[in-house]
Amino acid sequence: MLTVDSPIVSVDWLQDNLHANNLIVLDASLEKVGKDVLDAIEKKQIKNAVFFDLKNVFLDLKGTYPNTIPSKEHFEKEVRKIGINKDSCIVVYDDLGIYSAPRVWWLFTTFGFTNIAVLNGGFPAWKNAGFEVESKKERKNATGNFEVNFKKNRLSTTASVFMASRDKKIILDARSKARFDATEPEPRKNLRGGHIPNSKNLPYTELLVDGKMKSKKELQKIFSKINPNHEEMIFTCGSGITACILAIGAAKAGYTNYSVYDGSWTAWASELELPVEK
């Protein structure tokens, strides 16, 4: 059975293992905030990929804020629908290199599934390597037997982030410096600008080079400057997508004591009684 030993795998690794019986490739492409369309040309995908719909399926459908985590029951049911089993090996990618795919990695690891990795460089790296692509197809796989084993320590709430802010714990914000400093408006209309008090800015782009995750050594250097003692870290962003890039970068660097603030800045800034720094 195919397994992964790193949260990030290369396109060469995927190509070599593309025909493994337990492999499932997920396309988690998502429109980037502020973009009207992902791509004007016909959608292509890695051969036999299954679309993982972050916007309409794999979220809390009744959530107050965008992209919030679904219930354990909903996630298990929908993951089984796309054919994922307890012994599956998952590789997830997106059309922007590394953008939304880490959110899927975080969802699965939060629900207790670890045999999953993100494709380094995503679809652009796969295509540039000359590997086989196809037009987007809807696939109906046999129902899987995936089971949830929820890891609540991977998830932070507004209440826990408030306490961490008060206690000056490590909170890292993946948004751009301009959004962190409130020198440019938030893309979501009427949302307050600024950042969580006592949080620090680590734009997710600092972890990437040309759409690929930096090396383990480079990531260790970044995180060791911020967190030399491997203390608990909370990652936040605009709505919980790019915070997961920080999470997978920390995991690749060897950190284990971290969580993602679900709802992130959208949730925090919408609660008008919560303090904001600029």
C-alpha positions in Angstrom: 0.0 0.0 0.0 1.2 3.5 -0.9 2.0 5.8 2.0 3.5 9.3 2.3 6.3 10.2 4.8 6.1 13.9 4.2 3.2 16.5 4.0 4.6 17.6 0.7 5.4 15.4 -2.3 7.0 16.3 -5.7 5.4 15.9 -9.1 8.0 13.2 -9.9 7.0 11.2 -6.9 3.3 11.4 -7.9 4.1 10.4 -11.5 6.1 7.4 -10.2 3.2 6.3 -8.0 0.2 7.4 -10.1 -1.1 3.8 -10.6 -0.9 2.7 -7.0 -4.2 0.9 -6.1 -4.9 3.0 -3.0 -4.0 6.4 -4.5 -6.6 9.1 -4.8 -5.7 12.5 -6.4 -7.8 15.4 -5.3 -8.2 18.7 -7.2 -8.9 21.3 -4.6 -8.6 24.4 -6.8 -10.3 27.4 -5.5 -10.7 30.9 -6.8 -8.3 33.3 -5.1 -9.9 36.1 -3.0 -10.2 39.2 -5.2 -10.1 37.2 -8.5 -13.2 37.1 -10.8 -12.2 33.8 -12.5 -9.7 31.1 -11.9 -8.8 30.6 -15.5 -10.4 31.7 -18.8 -9.4 28.6 -20.7 -10.9 25.1 -20.5 -10.3 23.5 -17.1 -7.7 20.7 -17.1 -6.8 18.3 -14.4 -4.3 15.5 -13.5 -5.6 12.3 -15.0 -8.3 10.6 -12.8 -8.3 13.4 -10.3 -11.4 13.9 -8.2 -12.7 17.4 -7.5 -12.7 18.3 -3.8 -15.2 21.1 -3.4 -14.1 23.4 -0.6 -16.6 26.1 -1.4 -19.9 24.1 -1.6 -19.4 20.7 0.1 -16.5 20.4 2.5 -17.4 23.2 4.9 -20.1 24.1 7.5 -23.0 24.8 5.1 -24.7 26.8 7.8 -21.6 28.6 9.1 -21.7 32.3 9.9 -18.3 32.8 8.2 -16.8 31.4 5.0 -14.8 28.2 4.8 -15.5 27.1 8.4 -14.9 23.4 9.3 -17.8 21.0 8.7 -19.1 18.6 11.4 -17.5 15.3 11.8 -20.6 13.5 10.5 -20.8 15.7 7.4 -17.1 15.4 6.5 -17.1 11.6 6.9 -20.2 11.2 4.8 -19.0 13.4 2.0 -15.5 12.0 1.9 -16.9 8.5 1.6 -19.1 9.7 -1.3 -15.9 10.5 -3.3 -14.5 7.1 -2.7 -12.0 7.6 0.1 -11.2 4.6 2.3 -9.3 4.2 5.6 -6.4 2.8 3.7 -6.3 5.4 0.9 -3.3 7.5 0.1 -4.3 11.0 -0.9 -2.4 13.6 -2.9 -4.1 17.0 -3.2 -3.3 19.8 -5.5 -4.7 23.1 -6.8 -4.3 25.3 -9.9 -2.3 28.0 -8.2 0.7 26.1 -7.1 0.2 26.0 -3.4 -2.9 27.9 -2.2 -6.0 26.0 -1.3 -4.6 22.4 -1.3 -3.1 22.8 2.2 -6.6 23.5 3.6 -7.6 20.0 2.5 -4.5 18.5 4.1 -5.4 20.4 7.3 -9.0 19.2 7.2 -8.0 15.5 6.8 -5.3 15.7 9.5 -7.7 17.5 11.8 -10.1 14.6 11.3 -7.4 12.1 12.1 -6.2 11.0 8.6 -2.5 11.3 8.0 -1.8 9.5 4.8 -2.2 12.7 2.8 0.3 15.1 1.1 0.1 18.3 -1.0 1.6 18.3 -4.4 4.5 20.7 -4.5 3.9 23.3 -7.1 0.4 22.0 -7.8 -1.1 21.7 -11.3 1.3 24.3 -12.8 4.4 22.2 -11.8 2.7 19.0 -13.0 1.9 20.6 -16.4 5.3 22.1 -16.7 6.9 18.7 -16.2 5.0 17.5 -19.2 3.0 14.9 -17.3 -0.4 13.8 -18.6 -3.5 16.0 -18.1 -7.1 15.7 -19.2 -10.2 17.8 -19.4 -12.2 18.1 -16.2 -14.4 15.0 -15.7 -16.9 14.1 -13.0 -16.1 10.8 -11.5 -18.4 8.4 -9.6 -16.3 6.2 -7.3 -17.5 3.4 -5.2 -18.5 4.6 -1.7 -15.5 4.5 0.7 -15.2 3.5 4.3 -13.3 6.5 5.6 -13.7 7.1 9.4 -13.2 10.4 11.3 -11.0 10.5 14.4 -11.3 14.2 15.3 -8.1 15.9 16.7 -9.5 19.0 18.4 -6.0 20.3 19.2 -5.6 21.2 15.5 -8.5 23.7 15.7 -8.6 27.0 17.5 -11.8 29.0 18.2 -12.3 32.7 18.8 -12.4 32.1 22.5 -9.1 30.2 22.5 -7.5 32.8 20.3 -8.7 35.6 22.6 -7.0 33.9 25.5 -3.8 33.2 23.5 -3.8 36.9 22.5 -4.2 38.0 26.1 -1.5 35.6 27.3 0.9 36.7 24.4 1.1 33.3 22.9 2.4 32.9 19.4 -0.2 33.8 16.8 0.9 34.1 13.2 -1.1 35.8 10.6 -0.7 34.6 7.0 -2.2 37.7 5.3 -0.1 40.3 3.4 1.6 43.0 5.5 -0.7 45.6 4.0 -3.8 43.8 5.2 -2.1 43.0 8.6 -1.3 46.7 9.0 -4.6 47.9 7.6 -2.9 50.0 5.0 -5.1 48.4 2.4 -8.8 47.3 2.8 -9.9 43.8 3.4 -11.4 42.1 0.3 -14.6 41.4 2.2 -16.8 44.4 2.2 -17.3 46.3 5.4 -14.9 44.1 7.4 -12.6 45.9 9.8 -8.9 46.1 9.0 -6.0 45.4 11.3 -4.9 42.3 13.2 -5.4 40.3 16.4 -3.5 42.0 19.3 -0.1 40.5 20.0 -0.2 38.5 16.7 2.8 38.6 14.3 2.7 38.8 10.5 4.1 35.9 8.5 2.7 36.2 5.0 2.2 32.8 3.5 4.2 33.9 0.4 7.3 33.9 2.6 7.1 30.1 2.7 6.9 29.7 -1.1 9.2 30.1 -4.1 7.5 30.1 -7.6 4.4 28.4 -6.2 6.4 25.7 -4.4 7.1 25.2 -0.7 10.5 26.0 0.4 12.9 23.3 1.6 12.7 21.8 5.1 15.9 23.6 6.0 14.6 27.0 4.8 11.3 26.5 6.6 13.1 25.5 9.8 15.1 28.8 9.6 11.9 30.8 9.2 10.0 29.2 12.1 13.0 28.9 14.5 13.4 32.7 14.4 9.8 33.1 15.5 9.5 30.0 17.7 12.9 28.7 18.8 11.5 26.7 21.7 8.7 24.9 19.7 6.0 26.6 21.7 2.3 26.2 20.7 1.5 28.2 17.6 -1.9 29.4 16.2 -2.2 30.2 12.5 -4.7 32.7 11.2 -5.4 34.5 7.9 -8.5 36.0 6.2 -10.9 33.1 6.4 -8.9 30.0 7.2 -7.4 29.0 3.8 -3.8 30.4 3.7 -3.4 29.8 7.5 -3.2 26.2 6.4 -0.1 27.0 4.3 1.6 28.1 7.5 0.4 24.9 9.2 1.8 22.6 6.5 5.0 24.6 6.4 5.4 24.2 10.1 4.7 20.5 9.8 7.3 20.1 7.2 9.8 22.0 9.4 9.1 19.5 12.2 6.7 21.4 14.4 3.7 19.5 15.8 2.2 21.9 18.4 0.1 24.1 16.2 -3.6 24.8 15.3 -5.5 26.9 12.7 -8.0 29.5 13.8 -11.2 28.5 12.0 -12.9 31.6 10.6 -9.7 33.6 11.1 -9.8 37.4 10.6 -13.3 37.3 9.2 -14.6 35.8 12.4 -12.5 38.0 14.7 -13.1 41.4 12.9 -16.9 40.6 12.7 -17.1 40.5 16.5 -17.1 44.2 17.2 -16.4 43.9 20.9 -13.1 42.2 20.1 -10.0 44.4 20.1 -8.1 45.2 16.9 -4.5 46.5 16.4 -3.4 48.4 13.4 
